Amino acid sequence: AWAAMTSTSRSRTTCKAAALVALLAMPSCVTAFTSVISQHRSPTAALHSSPSIIKTLLASSSADSADEYSDDFTGGSSSASTNSDETPETDEEFTSAAKEWAAQQAKEINAMTKKRYVVVGAGWGGWGAAKALCESGIDAEVTLIDALPDPTGATPYLSKSGKPVEAGTRGFWKDYPNINRLCAELDIAEDDVFTPFTNSSFYSPDGLEATAPVFSEAKLPFSIPGFANSDQPFPMLPSPLGQVLATFPLFERIPLADRASMVGLLLATVDCLGNDEKTQMEYDRMSAHDLFVKFGLSERLVEDFIKPTLLVGLFKPPEELSALVVMELLYYYALAHQDSFDVRWIKNGTVADSLIMPLAEKLQNVYGLKVMGGCRVGEISVEKDEDGKASANKITYQTSDGETKTLHDVDGVILALGCKGMESVVRSSPDLARYKEFSLAASLKGIDVISCRIWFDRIVPTRTPANVFSRFEALRGSGGTFFMLDQLQENSPDLWGAAAADVLDEDGEVVDSTRGSVVACDFYNAGGLMSLSDEDIIKTLTDELLPSAVPRFADAKVVDSWVGKYPGVVSWFSPGSYNKRPPLEGAGDALTNVKCAGDWVRMGEREHGAKGLCQERAFVSGFEAANSLLRSTTDAFVATQVLPVREDEAQSKAAVEVNKKIMGSGLLPRFWTR
């Protein structure tokens, strides 16, 4: 074992382990070592009674072996241990040296046995993975790396004028059981974090087109004999009957015949999601537009309602989206449960400071999670052991000040990245690129997003706080939304930052406020707008889009504004992209210690019911990636339990079974797929 320490053919960890095991296996060393760390026996006497151990510890057979021992075991210079005659002069000095040696060896043993896991990317997938690894019950060092300066949410993201801003406004749907559980674990009341479920309005150049209801709070659209009016809670009805009746009075302009043309699409949804992966890949190869044409959806329904919904839900028009992914979204709107599509928003601040920050604080304070912000991962290196098994064991990254650093002896990696981040890491990592799962994922392209925030001088009332633009020429092919943050967040001073100047009375009550409406506007598939200046983008909103939807915006003046442009950052589920999306298991058995997380990963047998719901699905994928990594790298751990979404209703399950029998018998060929 001692000879192994001087061998250049073995890793340093192997050398240290072999030498230490050999030393500790000797009876005299066991006695001496035990005595050193015991408070009831004399370490000096114990070590003096074992001259062979003293000689082994304080001398070496060559200068080379002394160098290796000193560098790796003590961290000091080799000159101190090259002379075997240099022993401590007094019992006190010898006792101190022995204790120092014992502490160093304990540290080395711990370093050799402690697992080191790295999560790359601090979105919902990354935080889910970090949480699962930290709470696994094993002795592990978990590091989370992200390019954001502070991915924990503790540092507010501010505009140049000091006002809080956020990249994108994200909704939280009814079937988010794991994110809801997170609130309970963090001792946060959901009512303190989220708004009530809200309606959404769709606006076109012709005016209000439709309103998406809160299905759980919908009112009956007709009178029932024996009741004075129809202002009664809508009963929970079987899906999709409940959705049809609840939305019946809310389409302002789209004729009933056009709405009815959507019925055939329900068959495709049942067939697609109720079948195996082979069938789903057939749907993936065709665009949603092709599917709409084959099932006879009216042009009016597609252009005025479905297309704007897809542009703000999946961020591309139907001709550029996989039919498979569109069916997943449609499932929640029309087939899951009557209230599955109910959505709520962050009540105060941002997603980062409302949910991520308390989670980060818990993981850092309780479990010692290390968060490295402002760091961009470069190369992930893969090596093979003497048995030919490959594993990623080294990560190179660049800090915010341009310094290049390396993490060594990594036991496992979770890539919680979007398509742009994946492309960057794989391009810098030749070892990863050799695995087709990573190179194919790196070939997928993302979607451009623009986020804006506008502060007005007056309050502008709107029908609903969440709104969608439809068919406006000024959109240039993008999808557009606008959210009235002053309604969702009660126009709190936090929305205005340092500019929240109020006139207070003697009791501190606000008697006059300079705070008008605060509007968050987001553009998806925004390539046609990316080249515009920030001023022109704001002008497009204030002069064209907002006043066309809500005329009273024409009288409001802009107090301040902010624009953020994010090229290629959102997952694009294009036709034929399913096979290129990264598997949760990464390269599988070929590289067992690298896993993938995020809303775009293929989860295989671990697929969660929250398809089409990006935040919940990403969070769950982080749990599953961590569980898989732990299974691959350790023997015993506490797996994070994933809460399922609600079971499908009985009629939906029956429809799936009937469809399988019909399609499986060949009575009805699947003529609409390829």
DAHUTA-V622766 format. One record per pair of residues at least 6 apart in sequence whose C-alpha atoms are under 8 Angstrom apart, sorted by the first residue. I is the first residue (numbers start at 1). GAP is how many residues later the second one is. Records with the same first field share a line. If there is no record, write none. Layout:
# DAHUTA-V622766
I = GAP, GAP
This chain:
# DAHUTA-V622766
1 = 14, 17, 18, 21
2 = 16, 17, 20
4 = 6, 11, 14, 15
5 = 7, 10, 11, 13, 14, 60, 63, 64
6 = 9, 58, 59, 62
7 = 8
12 = 60
13 = 99
16 = 56, 57
17 = 92, 95
23 = 6
24 = 6, 9
28 = 22, 25
29 = 21, 24
31 = 15
32 = 11, 14, 15, 18
33 = 69
35 = 6, 7, 8, 11
36 = 6, 7, 8, 10, 59, 62, 63, 66
37 = 6, 62, 65
43 = 52, 55
44 = 47, 50, 51, 54
47 = 6, 7
48 = 6
55 = 29
58 = 23, 24, 25, 26, 28, 29
59 = 7, 22, 23, 24, 25
60 = 6, 21, 22, 24
62 = 20
63 = 19
66 = 12, 15, 16
67 = 10, 11, 12
68 = 10
69 = 9
70 = 6, 7, 8, 11
71 = 6, 7
73 = 31, 32, 35
74 = 30
87 = 7
88 = 6, 9
114 = 25, 26, 27
115 = 24, 25, 26, 295, 296
116 = 24, 25, 26, 27, 293, 294, 295, 296
117 = 16, 23, 24, 25, 26, 293, 294, 295, 296
118 = 24, 25, 26, 27, 292, 294, 295, 296
119 = 7, 10, 11, 23, 24, 25, 26, 294, 295, 296, 297
120 = 6, 24, 25, 26, 257, 293, 294, 295, 296, 297
121 = 23, 24, 25, 26, 294, 295, 296
122 = 22, 23, 24, 29, 294
123 = 293, 294, 475
124 = 474, 491, 492, 494, 495, 498
125 = 291, 472, 473, 474, 493, 494, 495, 496, 497, 498
126 = 18, 288, 289, 290, 291, 471, 472, 493, 496
127 = 229, 492, 495
128 = 490, 491, 492, 493, 494, 495
129 = 285, 468, 490, 492, 493, 494, 495, 496, 497
130 = 12, 13, 14, 239, 492, 496
131 = 232, 492
132 = 490, 491, 494, 495, 507, 508
133 = 7, 9, 493, 494, 497
134 = 6, 8, 229, 233, 235
135 = 232, 503, 505
136 = 501, 502, 503, 504
137 = 500, 501
138 = 498, 499, 500
141 = 227, 228, 229
142 = 226, 227, 228
143 = 226, 227, 228, 229
144 = 225, 226, 227, 228
145 = 226, 227, 228, 230, 231, 232
146 = 226, 227, 228, 229, 230
147 = 226, 227, 228, 229
148 = 225, 226, 227
149 = 224, 225, 226, 251
150 = 222, 223, 224
151 = 220, 222
152 = 200, 204, 205, 208, 209, 219
153 = 199, 200, 203, 204
154 = 198, 199, 203
156 = 8, 197
157 = 7, 8, 9
158 = 6, 7
159 = 6, 403
162 = 335, 336
163 = 332, 333, 334, 335, 336
164 = 330, 331, 332, 333
165 = 288, 397
166 = 184, 285
167 = 284, 397
168 = 283, 354
169 = 314, 351, 353
170 = 175, 181
171 = 172, 173, 174, 175
172 = 171, 172, 173, 443
173 = 167, 168, 169, 170, 171, 440
174 = 165, 166, 167, 168, 169
175 = 165, 435, 470, 471
176 = 434, 440, 469
177 = 439, 466, 467, 468
178 = 438, 441, 442, 464, 465
179 = 437, 440
180 = 10
183 = 6, 7, 172
184 = 6
186 = 172, 173, 176
192 = 155
193 = 153, 154, 155, 161, 162
194 = 150, 151, 152, 153, 154
195 = 149, 150, 151, 152, 293, 294
196 = 148, 149
197 = 17, 145, 146, 147, 148
198 = 15, 16, 144, 145, 146, 266, 267, 268
199 = 12, 13, 14, 15, 265, 266, 267
200 = 11, 12, 13, 264, 265, 266, 267, 268
201 = 7, 8, 9, 10, 11, 262, 263, 265, 266, 267
202 = 6, 7, 8, 9, 103, 265, 266, 267, 268
203 = 6, 7, 264, 265, 266, 267, 346
204 = 100, 265, 266, 267, 268, 345
205 = 265, 266, 267, 343, 344
207 = 341, 342
208 = 44, 45, 341
209 = 42, 43, 44, 45, 95, 96
210 = 40, 41, 42, 43, 44, 95
211 = 36, 39, 40, 41
212 = 35, 38
213 = 33, 34, 37, 129
214 = 125, 128, 129
215 = 19, 28, 31, 123, 124, 126, 127
216 = 18, 20, 122, 123, 126
217 = 16, 17
218 = 15, 16, 28
219 = 11, 12, 13, 14, 15, 27
220 = 10, 11, 12, 13, 14, 26
221 = 9, 24, 25, 27, 28
222 = 8
223 = 6, 7
224 = 6
234 = 12
235 = 7
236 = 6, 102
237 = 101
238 = 99, 100, 411, 413
239 = 95, 96, 97, 98, 99, 410, 412, 413
240 = 94, 95, 96, 97, 98
242 = 96
243 = 90, 91, 95
254 = 46, 47, 50
258 = 39, 40, 42, 43
259 = 39, 42
261 = 35, 36, 37
262 = 34, 35, 36
264 = 31, 32
265 = 27, 30
266 = 68, 69
268 = 59
269 = 58, 59, 61, 62
270 = 382, 385, 386, 389
271 = 385, 388, 389
272 = 7, 8, 11, 52, 55
273 = 7, 54, 55
274 = 382, 386
275 = 381, 385
280 = 44
281 = 43, 295, 297
282 = 391, 392
283 = 39, 40, 41, 390, 391
284 = 38, 39, 40, 41, 291, 292, 293, 294
285 = 37, 38, 290, 291, 292, 389
286 = 36, 37, 289, 290, 387, 388
287 = 31, 32, 33, 34, 35, 36, 287, 288
288 = 30, 31, 32, 33, 34, 35, 36, 38
289 = 29, 30, 31, 32, 34
290 = 29
291 = 32, 381
294 = 378
303 = 168
304 = 166, 167
305 = 165
307 = 10, 11
308 = 9, 160, 161, 162, 163, 171, 172
309 = 159
310 = 6, 7, 8, 16
311 = 6, 167, 168, 169, 213, 214
312 = 156, 167, 168, 169, 211, 212
314 = 12, 258, 259
315 = 132, 164, 209, 210, 257
316 = 162, 163, 208, 209, 256
320 = 254, 255
321 = 251, 252, 253, 254
322 = 251, 252, 253, 254, 255
323 = 252
325 = 248, 287
328 = 283, 284
329 = 282, 283, 284
332 = 8, 9, 280
333 = 7, 8
335 = 317
336 = 312, 313, 316
337 = 311, 312
345 = 143
346 = 8, 142, 143
347 = 141, 142
348 = 6, 141
349 = 140, 145, 146
363 = 6
364 = 6, 7
374 = 25, 26
375 = 22, 23, 24, 25
376 = 21, 22, 23
377 = 18, 19, 20, 21, 48
378 = 17, 18, 19, 20, 46, 47, 50, 51
379 = 16, 17, 18, 46, 47, 49, 50, 51
380 = 12, 13, 14, 15, 16, 45, 48, 49, 51, 52
381 = 11, 12, 13, 14, 48, 50, 51
382 = 8, 9, 10, 11, 12, 49, 50
383 = 7, 8, 9, 10
384 = 6, 7
389 = 201, 202
390 = 200, 201, 202
391 = 200, 201, 202, 203
392 = 18, 19, 20, 21, 199, 201, 202
393 = 15, 16, 17, 18, 19
394 = 12, 13, 14, 15, 16
395 = 11, 12, 13, 15
396 = 8, 9, 10, 11
397 = 7, 8, 9
398 = 6, 7
399 = 6
411 = 182, 222
412 = 181, 182, 217, 221
413 = 180, 181, 182, 216
414 = 180, 181, 182, 183, 211, 212, 215
415 = 7, 179, 180, 181, 182
416 = 180, 181, 182, 206
417 = 179, 180, 181
418 = 151, 152, 153, 180, 182
419 = 22, 23, 25, 26, 27, 149, 150, 151, 152
420 = 22, 25, 26, 148, 149
422 = 16, 19, 20
423 = 18, 19, 20
424 = 18
426 = 6, 7, 12, 13, 16
427 = 6, 15
432 = 6, 7
433 = 6
435 = 152
436 = 151
437 = 143, 144, 145, 146, 149, 150
438 = 144, 148, 149
440 = 140, 141, 142
441 = 139, 140, 141
443 = 137
444 = 128, 133, 136, 137
445 = 123, 126, 127
446 = 121, 122, 123, 124, 125, 126
447 = 77, 78, 79, 120, 121, 122, 123, 124, 125
448 = 76, 77, 78, 79, 82, 117, 118, 119, 120, 121, 122
449 = 73, 74, 75, 76, 77, 116, 117, 118, 119, 120, 121
450 = 72, 73, 74, 76, 80, 113, 114, 115, 116
451 = 69, 70, 71, 72, 112, 113, 114
452 = 68, 69, 70, 86, 109, 110, 111, 112
453 = 65, 66, 67, 68, 108, 109, 110
454 = 64, 65, 66, 84, 104, 105, 106, 107, 108
455 = 61, 62, 63, 64, 103, 104, 105, 106
456 = 59, 60, 61, 62, 100, 101, 102, 103, 104
457 = 57, 58, 59, 60, 99, 100, 101, 102
458 = 56, 57, 58, 59, 98, 99
459 = 56, 57, 58
460 = 56, 57, 92, 93, 96
461 = 91
462 = 88
465 = 18, 19, 20, 22, 23
466 = 15, 16, 17, 18
467 = 14, 15, 16
468 = 11, 12, 13, 14
469 = 10, 11, 12, 13, 76, 80
470 = 9, 10
472 = 73
474 = 66, 70, 71
475 = 53, 54
476 = 50, 52, 53
477 = 48, 49, 51
478 = 45, 46, 47, 48, 49, 50
479 = 44, 45, 46, 47
480 = 41, 42, 43, 44
481 = 40, 41, 42
482 = 37, 38, 39, 40
483 = 36, 37, 38
484 = 33, 34, 35, 36
485 = 6, 32, 33, 34, 35
486 = 6, 9, 30, 31, 32, 33
491 = 24, 25, 26, 27
493 = 7
494 = 6
495 = 23
496 = 19
500 = 14, 15
501 = 12, 13, 14
502 = 8, 9, 10, 11, 12, 13
503 = 7, 8, 9, 10
504 = 6, 7, 8
505 = 6
529 = 8
530 = 35
534 = 28, 29
538 = 23, 25
542 = 11, 12
543 = 11
546 = 7, 8
547 = 6, 7
571 = 29
578 = 24
581 = 19, 20, 21
582 = 14, 18, 19, 20
583 = 12, 13, 18, 19, 20, 21
584 = 11, 12, 13, 17, 18, 19, 20, 37, 40, 41
585 = 7, 9, 10, 11, 18, 40, 43
586 = 6, 8, 9, 10
587 = 7, 8
592 = 37, 40
593 = 36, 39, 40
594 = 35
595 = 30, 31, 33, 34
596 = 26, 29
597 = 21, 24, 25, 28
598 = 19, 20, 21, 23, 24
599 = 15, 16, 18, 19, 22
600 = 18
601 = 20
603 = 18
606 = 18
608 = 9, 12, 36, 37
609 = 35, 36
610 = 6, 7, 35
611 = 6
620 = 22
623 = 17, 18, 19
624 = 16
627 = 12, 13
630 = 7
662 = 6
663 = 6, 7
